[in-house]
């Protein structure tokens, strides 16, 4: 059993908790929020928070792999994030280059495979190259999938899937009545994850309680855990707290349970 110290949010008491190793969520998705606020609280520029957040990704990826998570999806950059100040966007576009240049050897060592979903063809050339190099370097890894949502938007993903299906119908390759939930899922950007494409647990940091256009189809039956911690403060213990909260839930998927 994995054990950790957990602070009760109501009483403030600290107690040792144990995770059930047989009930680790197979797919964990995280909306990494609060980099800017973390920096502002320390009177630092926002980019300092993004830089610290990059180190947090390394810590959490290794921790998730060691806990037995099979897919870790991280919301790194949304299709709406282009609206941010140009200097911040430019810095965010450099982060994958810096991240993968230093972390790929650790990923290989930990048997972690990189996957990226999103409209990566719209990214700067250097960012695209860094992403592709990381995917290639880790393609033989058979452990956890570290899935980055980069220039990703949930609504855009669904629109793209619908367009692909419409093209198949128009070409006579697909009957409209053959379109079902399974077929739609296969045409989404997580389709190649098979049975692991839908997150069991969705975590959002920094106290916000909304999806922000993230995996709108896939999280239909995910368990949500919202945490006050800013992303740069997130660590293995924080992840274990979120998984512990998940393990206290009873997932019914619209049905009934005796639990």
C-alpha positions as CSV (number, residue, x, y, z in Angstrom):
1,X,0.0,0.0,0.0
2,X,1.1,3.6,-0.7
3,X,0.9,5.7,2.4
4,X,1.0,9.5,2.7
5,X,0.0,12.3,5.1
6,X,-3.3,14.0,4.3
7,X,-4.7,17.1,5.9
8,X,-8.5,17.0,6.5
9,X,-9.9,20.1,4.9
10,X,-12.7,20.5,7.5
11,X,-10.8,19.7,10.7
12,X,-7.3,20.6,9.7
13,X,-6.1,17.4,11.3
14,X,-3.2,15.6,9.6
15,X,-3.6,11.8,9.4
16,X,-1.8,9.0,7.6
17,X,-3.8,7.7,4.6
18,X,-3.2,4.6,2.5
19,X,-4.0,4.2,-1.1
20,X,-5.6,1.1,-2.4
21,X,-3.1,-0.2,-5.0
22,X,-5.9,-2.2,-6.7
23,X,-7.9,1.0,-7.4
24,X,-5.4,3.4,-9.0
25,X,-7.1,5.4,-11.8
26,X,-5.9,4.1,-15.1
27,X,-6.2,7.5,-16.8
28,X,-5.6,10.7,-14.9
29,X,-6.1,14.0,-16.6
30,X,-4.9,17.3,-15.1
31,X,-5.8,20.9,-15.9
32,X,-2.6,22.6,-14.7
33,X,-3.8,25.9,-13.4
34,X,-2.3,28.6,-11.2
35,X,1.2,29.2,-12.6
36,X,0.6,32.9,-13.0
37,X,-1.0,33.3,-9.5
38,X,1.9,31.3,-7.9
39,X,4.3,33.7,-9.5
40,X,2.3,36.8,-8.5
41,X,2.1,35.7,-4.9
42,X,5.9,35.7,-4.9
43,X,6.2,39.0,-6.8
44,X,7.7,37.3,-9.8
45,X,6.8,37.6,-13.5
46,X,4.2,35.1,-14.7
47,X,6.8,33.3,-16.8
48,X,8.6,32.3,-13.6
49,X,5.4,30.3,-12.7
50,X,5.4,28.6,-16.0
51,X,9.0,27.6,-15.6
52,X,8.4,26.2,-12.2
53,X,5.3,24.4,-13.5
54,X,7.6,22.7,-16.1
55,X,9.6,21.1,-13.2
56,X,6.3,20.1,-11.6
57,X,5.4,18.2,-14.7
58,X,8.6,16.1,-14.4
59,X,7.9,15.4,-10.7
60,X,4.2,14.4,-11.3
61,X,4.9,12.3,-14.4
62,X,7.4,10.1,-12.5
63,X,5.2,9.9,-9.5
64,X,2.1,8.9,-11.5
65,X,4.1,6.2,-13.3
66,X,5.4,4.8,-10.0
67,X,1.8,4.7,-8.6
68,X,0.7,2.6,-11.6
69,X,-1.2,5.2,-13.6
70,X,-1.3,4.1,-17.3
71,X,-2.1,7.4,-19.0
72,X,-1.4,10.9,-17.7
73,X,-3.0,13.6,-19.8
74,X,-1.8,17.2,-19.1
75,X,-3.6,20.3,-20.5
76,X,-0.5,22.2,-21.5
77,X,-1.8,24.8,-24.0
78,X,-5.4,25.4,-25.2
79,X,-6.6,26.8,-28.5
80,X,-7.8,29.8,-26.5
81,X,-4.4,30.5,-24.9
82,X,-3.2,32.3,-28.0
83,X,-5.2,35.3,-26.7
84,X,-2.6,35.8,-23.9
85,X,0.1,38.5,-24.2
86,X,2.5,37.7,-27.1
87,X,5.6,37.5,-24.8
88,X,3.9,35.0,-22.6
89,X,2.7,32.9,-25.6
90,X,6.2,32.9,-27.0
91,X,7.6,31.7,-23.7
92,X,5.0,28.9,-23.5
93,X,6.0,27.8,-27.0
94,X,9.6,27.5,-25.9
95,X,8.8,25.4,-22.8
96,X,8.3,22.1,-24.8
97,X,11.7,22.6,-26.3
98,X,13.3,23.1,-22.9
99,X,11.3,20.4,-21.3
100,X,12.0,17.6,-23.8
101,X,15.6,18.6,-24.2
102,X,16.3,17.8,-20.5
103,X,13.6,15.3,-19.6
104,X,13.5,12.7,-22.5
105,X,16.4,10.6,-21.0
106,X,14.4,10.4,-17.7
107,X,11.3,9.4,-19.6
108,X,13.1,6.6,-21.4
109,X,14.6,5.5,-18.1
110,X,11.2,5.4,-16.5
111,X,9.7,3.6,-19.6
112,X,7.3,6.5,-20.2
113,X,6.0,7.1,-23.8
114,X,5.1,10.6,-25.0
115,X,1.9,11.3,-26.9
116,X,0.6,14.7,-28.0
117,X,-2.9,15.6,-29.0
118,X,-4.0,18.9,-30.4
119,X,-3.5,21.0,-33.5
120,X,0.3,20.8,-33.5
121,X,0.6,21.9,-37.1
122,X,-0.2,25.4,-35.9
123,X,2.7,25.5,-33.5
124,X,6.1,27.1,-34.2
125,X,8.5,24.9,-36.1
126,X,10.9,24.5,-33.2
127,X,8.1,23.4,-30.9
128,X,6.8,20.9,-33.5
129,X,10.3,19.5,-33.9
130,X,10.8,19.1,-30.1
131,X,7.5,17.3,-29.8
132,X,8.2,15.0,-32.7
133,X,11.7,14.2,-31.4
134,X,10.3,13.3,-28.0
135,X,7.6,11.1,-29.5
136,X,10.2,9.3,-31.6
137,X,12.7,8.9,-28.7
138,X,10.1,7.3,-26.5
139,X,8.2,5.3,-29.0
140,X,9.5,2.0,-27.8
141,X,8.6,2.6,-24.2
142,X,5.8,0.4,-22.9
143,X,4.9,2.0,-19.6
144,X,2.8,5.0,-18.8
145,X,1.7,7.3,-21.6
146,X,2.4,10.9,-20.9
147,X,-0.2,12.6,-23.1
148,X,0.2,16.4,-23.6
149,X,-2.8,18.4,-24.8
150,X,-1.0,21.1,-26.8
151,X,-2.9,23.7,-28.8
152,X,-6.0,21.6,-27.9
153,X,-9.6,22.5,-27.5
154,X,-12.5,20.1,-26.7
155,X,-15.1,21.7,-28.9
156,X,-12.7,21.9,-31.9
157,X,-11.8,18.3,-31.4
158,X,-15.4,17.3,-31.6
159,X,-16.0,19.5,-34.7
160,X,-13.0,17.8,-36.4
161,X,-14.3,14.4,-35.6
162,X,-17.7,15.3,-37.0
163,X,-16.2,16.6,-40.2
164,X,-14.2,13.4,-40.7
165,X,-17.3,11.3,-40.2
166,X,-19.3,13.6,-42.6
167,X,-16.6,13.1,-45.2
168,X,-16.9,9.3,-44.9
169,X,-20.7,9.5,-45.2
170,X,-20.4,11.8,-48.3
171,X,-17.9,9.4,-49.8
172,X,-20.3,6.5,-49.3
173,X,-18.0,4.8,-46.9
174,X,-20.2,5.1,-43.9
175,X,-24.0,5.0,-43.3
176,X,-25.3,7.7,-41.0
177,X,-27.1,5.2,-38.8
178,X,-23.7,3.4,-38.2
179,X,-22.4,6.4,-36.3
180,X,-22.5,5.6,-32.6
181,X,-20.6,6.7,-29.5
182,X,-17.9,4.1,-30.0
183,X,-17.2,5.4,-33.6
184,X,-17.2,9.0,-32.4
185,X,-14.7,8.1,-29.7
186,X,-12.4,6.4,-32.3
187,X,-12.3,9.6,-34.3
188,X,-11.3,11.8,-31.3
189,X,-7.7,12.6,-30.6
190,X,-7.6,10.0,-27.8
191,X,-8.9,7.3,-30.1
192,X,-5.6,5.5,-30.3
193,X,-5.6,5.0,-26.5
194,X,-8.3,2.4,-26.9
195,X,-9.9,1.4,-23.6
196,X,-7.9,4.0,-21.8
197,X,-9.1,7.0,-23.8
198,X,-11.6,8.3,-21.1
199,X,-10.0,9.7,-17.9
200,X,-11.1,8.0,-14.7
201,X,-10.0,11.0,-12.7
202,X,-9.9,14.7,-13.7
203,X,-7.9,17.0,-11.4
204,X,-7.9,20.8,-11.7
205,X,-5.6,22.9,-9.5
206,X,-5.7,26.4,-8.2
207,X,-9.2,26.4,-6.9
208,X,-11.0,26.8,-10.2
209,X,-14.0,24.5,-10.8
210,X,-14.7,24.4,-14.6
211,X,-13.5,22.3,-17.6
212,X,-12.3,25.2,-19.7
213,X,-13.0,23.3,-23.0
214,X,-10.9,20.2,-21.9
215,X,-11.8,16.7,-23.1
216,X,-15.5,17.5,-23.1
217,X,-16.6,14.1,-24.6
218,X,-14.1,12.0,-22.7
219,X,-14.9,13.2,-19.2
220,X,-18.6,12.3,-19.3
221,X,-18.2,9.8,-16.4
222,X,-14.9,11.0,-14.9
223,X,-14.5,11.8,-11.2
224,X,-13.6,15.4,-10.7
225,X,-11.3,16.6,-7.9
226,X,-10.7,20.3,-7.6
227,X,-7.7,21.4,-5.5
228,X,-6.7,24.7,-4.1
229,X,-3.0,24.1,-4.7
230,X,-1.4,26.1,-7.5
231,X,0.2,23.8,-10.1
232,X,3.9,24.7,-9.2
233,X,3.1,23.5,-5.7
234,X,1.7,20.2,-6.9
235,X,3.8,17.2,-6.0
236,X,3.6,13.4,-5.4
237,X,1.7,13.9,-2.1
238,X,-0.8,16.2,-3.8
239,X,-1.4,13.6,-6.5
240,X,-1.8,10.9,-3.8
241,X,-4.4,13.1,-2.0
242,X,-6.4,13.5,-5.3
243,X,-6.2,9.7,-5.9
244,X,-7.3,9.0,-2.3
245,X,-10.3,11.3,-2.9
246,X,-11.1,9.4,-6.1
247,X,-10.9,6.1,-4.2
248,X,-13.6,7.3,-1.8
249,X,-16.1,7.7,-4.6
250,X,-18.4,4.9,-5.9
251,X,-18.6,5.0,-9.7
252,X,-22.0,3.9,-11.0
253,X,-21.9,5.1,-14.6
254,X,-25.6,5.8,-14.4
255,X,-26.5,2.5,-12.9
256,X,-26.9,1.2,-9.3
257,X,-24.5,-0.3,-6.9
258,X,-24.7,-2.1,-3.6
259,X,-21.8,-0.1,-2.2
